[in-house]
Amino acid sequence: MLRAGRSSEFDFRTALRDGDAVAWPQGTGEPRGLTQRLVVQRHELPAISLFLGMMTSNTLSPEHADRFRFRGLNGAGTSRRLTAGGLLDVIPAHVSRVPDLIRTRAIPVDVALLRVRPHARKGFFTVGVVSDYTGALVAAARCVVAEIDERLPVTSQDALIAAEDIDVLLSCDADEILLEDPEPSVVELRVAAHVAARIPDGATLQLGIGSLPVAVSRALMGHRDLGVHSGVISDVIVEMVEKGVVTNARKTIDAGRIVTGGLFGSRRLVQFADGNPDLEMRSTEYTHSLQVMAGLDSLYGINSAVEIDLSGQVNAEVAGGRYLGAVGGHADFVRGAQVSRGGRSIIAFPSTTPDGKHSRIVPSLEGRPVTTARADVDLIVTEHGVADLRGASFKERASRLAAIAHPDFRENLLAATATRC
């Protein structure tokens, strides 16, 4: 391992070869000293591609396509800047499969960039906030460049990286990425109330990030002994722990512990995670594993969508002709919640677009992506109620979904139901 000064001064010409694929952990795991340096130096570098997960920083812009080729998993967050111009070559993949795709070079990674902090376990560093497929990046890369950032929380399990796997170690001299929870809308609070009414005490929750998961979490503040097993968590989980709502006491595996692969939050979440023995950082091969979820009784997977058609096909990827979402863990958790004994899958969203002009329950997806198949869906929730699609025929699905659509669109949906079913 070579110690080589500050990340903002690193010469990427010493590490890169023509045609290399460069990658780093998504979201809050981005090593900004290194990524910003990469952008600054781009005109001096050989032709490379960047493999991206969900971005939450302003590091990359469309103008950087003058030297970089962008490939990625996600059109959400600030990755949207690149999808808007068609600059991001999207790889549709279930998150559970991403580590294996990287290790087998179906998704090539040659140089990995990391944020790390020394760990009490001799010979190891922690990546702190994002462990979902970070270990696979390290295993696949020819060269691993890391910046030491003492602001990271000390976390363990799949967040540990052996010191011998790091080729260049630098001092971080850039800002970190911290994310505040967004405030839910009035409509999202109504959706959340319907969701919370379906979740029993003692259930284990899978939640994403964003304003609707925040709304659902707040609607659950009267519950007791909830557990958490989720791909990512945000600040609101800390609030649920502090109020005694989340105890993880009834989890049938990983009892007493929150399990996640990503911390997408503010300093509050970082401090909560630092050295916390009741929080485990795991890879997506664990958090999104059907086998693991089958061992969790009463797992309630709560996800959202762009739209759903009257047969139950879910699009979580494209809106208005733009790639804004992802395949992600959607299907993984929809299926996983239903193989859990007593578990349910809930797909929740407002019934219309924010401007109220378009229904998000539609007659047909008309060629737009099917992220989750109609045979996999369970409960669909809007602010107007709940549609249980388990065991429902096409006619039953259509009528139940039309019933929870916005009243302005129900007549047209019912007419479509009559012609299609």
Summary of the structure (lengths in Angstrom):
residues: 421
radius of gyration: 21.6
end to end distance: 64.8
largest distance: 69.2
contacts: 1560
relative contact order: 0.11
helix: 32%
strand: 23%
